[in-house]
């Protein structure tokens, strides 16, 4: 039945009440639809951020795997894995030598008097 025929079967006051009820129902449905749309958009936004993070992490993983492979090739050829590792190794060796020299110096300077 069309809306106009429905309204013709009611009195004027009943028609007004019916229209108000329909308007309230339409507003309720619109409110729910807007809320659902906002929630869906928020979910899509969150998913987009997660996807960007996943892509960034995958790129980092790919780069680190390539770097590790390069390190293995260098080591297989008898070279240090990287220049940074070589520098750190040399620095540690220098520190060890300095400590050893310091210990020897302390032994000489702080020997008990009865050993002199």
JOMO-V667631 format. One record per pair of residues at least 6 apart in sequence whose C-alpha atoms are under 7 Angstrom apart, sorted by the first residue. I is the first residue (numbers start at 1). J is the second residue. If there is no record, write none. Layout:
# JOMO-V667631
I/J
I/J
This chain:
# JOMO-V667631
7/15
71/81
71/82
72/81
74/80
74/81
75/81
80/86
